């Protein structure tokens, strides 16, 4: 009888031991975490208007993409280069959304309407459009106040010219480009009121041959410093071949024309891309129109070439600090148009809305803005 009384006790102990063993194994599993590299990554895509090797606009954005992946290991990025603005960009945006990308950066002005159209079909994807002005619940815009560094590079050009003729190879007659020309000219004229900025339009973003040829045309017309709003170093190379100077754009172009490039107005997209993707992952992202300033470090001026004197560097540094202080900005009045009429009275600052819709040239610019057909 004793044996029968003991068996239930032994059985109960055995069941308890098994339960504890199972419980212990389960607890161990919960504490084990998969390595970060094995976790499902957040897919982020970029659509570019030019090739990543253009040394200009697309190159600068792709450097930002690489920075993003380096700073956020949980990100897996992809890109499609040389996508024409228009209907084809809408097709590519759709493909990127279908591939599971949760954040898509469309990096050219002409992608604006296609971005808005595709975003409506994919409400769970965040779309960011560079340099545009249309937003939606899942669409934001972003750009930087590159006009601030354009102004600083204009000071360099104004001090370094000997002919008082400065050439500017311009892409398309849109507000972004017009604003850059005007800011550059304001810088030129701040230190050299006798200088003129001559504008030639190429109607291209990326055409190395056409952009270099436009630079040659300006040099042949007497310009001894060439600036540009283009995606290739063609104009800088034209300046070097003629023994003249150049002001680069997008990235530091000195390596392509070291004897010519005085400095460049440059982009630094990486930190913005990191902040945006972090916000999406943490579910704090909200649609907005971001226009970052030099104080955000999204725009800057590249190192000076050895031919730039110290006194010129000092002028630039003083002006840079003034802009960073927020007490003054490039289009603070008086600002006059080509005819000499005051457009911004003395002491007033031009509004963001007016700057974003620039359709006139400031005093000192030689050239016209083609009318839309």
N, C-alpha and C positions, 0 to 999 in steps of 0.2 A: 504493500500500500504506500510505503514511503516513496518508492520509485515513481509512482504515478503522481504523487504530490510534488516531487522535485521537477518533473518534466515540464510542467507549465511554466515554472519559474525560469528554467534554462531556456525555454523557447522565448519567453518574454525578453530575457537578457540578450539572446541572439538577435532578435528583431530590432532591439534598441541599437545594438552595435552596427547592424546593417544600415539603419536609418541615419546614424551619425556619420557613417562612412560616405553614404550618398550625399548627405548634406554638405560634408566637408569638400567633396569633389565639386559640387555645384558652386560653392563659395569661391573656390580657387579659379574656376572658369570665369566668373564675373570680374575677378581682379585682373585677369590677363587682358592686356590691351594689344591690339594689332599694331605693328610698327607703322609709323606715320606714312611711310612710302607705300604701304599696302592699302591704305584707306582710299575710298573713292574720291577722286580729285574733282575740283570745281573746274568746269570747262569754260574757257574764255577765248573769244575769237576776235580777230582784227581784219578789217577789209581796207586795203591800200589802193590808192589811185596810181601809184607808180611802182617800180621795182625796189626791193629793199636795198639794192646797191646804188641808188641814185645819188648818194652823198648829200641828199637834201631832206625834203619834207618826209618822205616815206622812211628813209634811213633813221631819222630822228625818232619817229614813232616806233620803229622796230627796236631801237635801243631801249625805249621805254617798256616794250613787251618783254624783252630779255631781263630787264631790271625787275619787272613784276614777278617773273618765274623764280628769280634768284631770291627775292625777298619773301615770297609766299610759296613755300614748298607744296602746299595743297592745291596749287593752281596748275592746270595743264592748258597751255595756250596753243593756238593755231592761227595761221594767217593765210589770206589769199591776196596776192599782189597783182598790180596792173589791171584793176577792174575799172572799166570805163564808167563815167558818170552817166546815169540814165537807166534805161530798162534793164540792162545787164546787171547792174548793181542790185536791183530788186531780186533777181533770180539768185544771186550769190548770197544775199542776206537770208533768203528763204532756206537755202541749203544749209547754211550755218546754224540756223535755228533748228532745223530738222535733225541735225547731227548731235543735238543735245547741249549746245553751248548755252550757258545761262546768262552770260554777259557778252554783248557784242559791241565793239567799237567801230563805227563807220567814220573814217578819218579824212573825208574830203567834203567841201561845201556842196558839191553837186549830188551828194548822196542823201540830201535832206528829205525830199518827198518820198523816195523809195523807203527810207528808214521808217517814216511815219506810217506808210502803207503796210509794210510787213509787220511792224510792231502790233498793229491792231489784231493780227491773226495769232500772235503768240504773247498773250498777256502775262505769262509767267517768266518771260525773258526780259532782261533789262537791256535796253538799247541806248547807247551813248553816241551822239552825233557831234563831230568836231566842226566848229565855226558856224553852225547854223543858228536859227532862231525859233524853230518850231519844236514844241514839246508835247508830251502826252503823259498819261499815268505811268507808263513804263518807258518813257523816252526822256532823256535829259540832254542838254547841250553843254559843250565845254570848249574853252579857248583860253588864251593868255594874252595879256596886254603887251604883246610884242612891240607895239608902237613906242613903249617906253625905252626899250633898248635900241629901236630904230633911231630914236632921237639922239641917243648917245653916239651911235655910229655915224650919224650925220655930223656931229661936232668934229669927229676925227677927219671925215672927208673935207669939211669946210676949212680945217686947219692945214691939211696936206695938199690941197689943190694949188696949182700955180697958174692955171689958165682961167680959173673961176668958172669952169664948165665941168659939171659932174653928170655923168650918164647914169640912167636908171633903166635896166631891162625889166619890164613888167609883164606879168602873166595875163590875167583877165581883168577887165574894168569892173570889178565888183568892190563893194565898200571896204572889204578887208585889205585889198591891195591899194586902193586909193588912200586909205588911212595910213598905211605904211609909208607911202610916198610922201604924204603930207608931214608925218612925224619926222621923217628923215630930213626933209627940207627945212623944217623948223629948227632942227639941230644945226644944219649947215649955216643957216642965216643968222643964228644966234651968235656965231663967232666970225662970220664972214658975210655981211649984208650985200656984198657985190656979187656973190656967187649965184649961179643959176643951176637948176636941176633939169636936165633934158630927159624926157620920157619916151621910150619906144615900147610898143605893145607887141607881144608875140602870139597871144591867144593860145598859149600852150602852158602846161604845167611841167611836162617832161619831154623835151626835145633837144638833146645836147647840141646838135648841129645848128638848129634855128636860133637857140639862145646864145651860142657863141658868136654866130653871125651878127646878131643884134648888137652884141657888145662891140664887135669890130666897127659896125656902122657908127656907133656913138663915138668911138675913139677917132675914127676918120673925120668926124665932125668937130673935133677939137677937145673932147672930154679927156681929162687926164686922171680921173678917178671913176671907176664903174661900180655901181651898186646894183642889187638885183632882188626881185621877188620871183625866183625860179627854183626848180628842184635839182638843177645840175650845176657843177662848177664851171660850165662853159664860159660864161662872161668873165670869170676870174682868170681863166686860162688865156682868154683873148687879151686881157689887160697885161698879163705877164709877158706874152709874146711881143707886145708893143713897148715894153719897158715902163708901163704905167702902174697905177695902184688900183686895188679893188676892195670892196666891202662885201663879205659873204653873208649867206643867210641859211637858216635851219640848223646847220652844224658848223663846227670850226673847219673852214675850207682851206686853211693855210697849207695843209699837206698836199693839196692839188695845185697850188700856185704860191709857193713859199716866198717868192721875191715880190709878189704883188699884194697879197692879202694883208691889209692893215689890222683888221679884226672882223668879227662876224656877229650878227644878231642871232642868238641860238635858243633852241627849245630844250627843255628838260622835262619830258612827259612822265618819266618813271614814277616819281612820288605820287602824282595825281592818279595814275593807274592803280597803284597799290591802295590808296585811300578809298577809291571807288569800289574796287573788288572786295575789300574788307567790309565796307558798309553793306554791300549786297549779301555777303555771307552771314553777317551779323544781323541782317534784316532791319537795318537802320537807314537804308538808302531811300532817298526821296527825289522825285524829279525836280530839277532846278536848272537854271542857266548860269553855269559857272564861268566867270571871266577873271582868271587869276592874274595877280600883279607880280612885279619883280620881287616884292617882299615874300611872295609864296615860293619863289625860286623856280617857277615854271618857265620863266624867260630870263635871259642873262646876256652878257656880252662876253665874247670869247677872249682869250689872252691876246695881247697886242703883238704885232710883228716887231722885229728888232728895229725897224725904220721909224717907229713912232716915238717922238721925243718925250722926255719926262714931263715937260711943262704941259703937253697935251694930255698925258695920262692924268695929271693932277686936276685939270679942268673936268675930265670925265668923272673922276672919283667924287669930286665935290657935287656935281650935278646928280650923280647916282645916289648919293646920300640924301640929297634934297628930295628926290622922288621917293626914296624909301621912307622918308619921314612922313609922307602923306600931306605935307604942307603945300605942295606944288605939284602940278602935273603938266604934261607936254602941251596940251591945248588950253592953257590958261591965257586969257586975253591980255593985250589985244591980239586977235588973230584975224588976218585979212585974207581975202580971196585974191585970185589972179589980177583982178581989176583994181585992187587996192581998197575995196570996200570992207569995212569992219564987220566981221561975222560973229565974233565973240568979243564983247566989250572988255576993257581993261579991268582986271581984278576978278572976272568971272571965269568959271571953269566950264568947258563944254560938257554937256550931259552925256551919259553913256548911250542913250538912245540916239542922240545926234551923231556921235562917233560911229555907232554901229550902222548908220545909214549914210555915211559920207558919199556925196555924189558931186563934189566940187574940189578944185585944187586950191591950195594956199598960195600966197604971194611968193614968187621965186621959182615956181614950177613952169617949165616951158613944155607945152603939149596939151592935148585935149583928151577928154574922156568920151570914147565912142558911145553913142546913144544905143539903147537896146532896140533891136529890130522888132 
